[in-house]
Amino acid sequence: DMGTQYRHGVYPHTNEQQIAADSFFKTLRNKYETRGEGPIVTELKDAAVFWPAENYHQRYLEKRGQSAEKDCEEKVRCYG
């Protein structure tokens, strides 16, 4: 993972969401980092003003013939 322009993240709005996210991140760190699989790079910060991406960035997967449906088992192809 390099750069910050298209980084993914979790942005809790409430203290309860923050506690749940902290707990989940701790679980992930224990699972992956202790096995030598590298750090968790998902950003975890308080929610702030949200700025939608430009229109040409919207529906990226669908425009490239991929599914963006929840629980879709199709592998995401990042470049085509």
N, C-alpha and C positions, 0 to 999 in steps of 0.2 A: 504494500500500500504506500503510495507516494503522493505528496501534494495534499491540498485541501479543497480544491475546486468542486469535486464530485464526491466528497466523503459522505458516508452514511453515518447516521447517528440516532440516538434516543434522546428525546427532549421532554422530560416530564413537566407537567403543569402543576402538580400538587405534591405535597410532602409524602403522601402515601405512594404515589407513583415513583417518586425518587427512591424511597425505601425498597420497593419491589425491584426496581431496576438495579440498585446497588447489590441486592441479594443475588439477582440473576447473573450479573457480571462477575461477582465473586465465584459463583458456581462454575461459570465458563472458564475463568482463569484457573481454578483448581483442576478442571478437567483437561484443558488444552496446554496451558503453559507448563504444568508439571510433567507433561509427556514430551516436552521439548518441541511443541508445535508452534511456538512463537507467541507473541503477545496478542491480546484482543485489541484491535485497532478501532473498533466502533466508538465513536465519540459519545460521551454521556455528559450533557450539560443542561442546565435549566432552560425551559422553553423561553423564547424571546419572540421578537417580531419575525414573522415568516414572509419571505419574499419568493413568490413563485418564479420558476424558471421561465425563460422566453418560450413563446409558442412552439418554435421549432424543436424544443427539447421535450415537449409533451407527447405522451403515448409512444415513446421511443420503441418499445418492444413491438407493439401492434403495427407500427409503420414498417417494421422489418419482418413481418410474418411470424411473430412469436406471440405466445399467449402471456397475458399479464394477470390471468385469473388466479384467485386465491387457491392454494393447494394444487396448482398445476404441477404435474410431474415432468414436464418438458424441461430439458436443460436450457438455461439462458445462454445464448450465443452473443458474446459481447461485441463482436465485430462483424456481424453479418447475419 
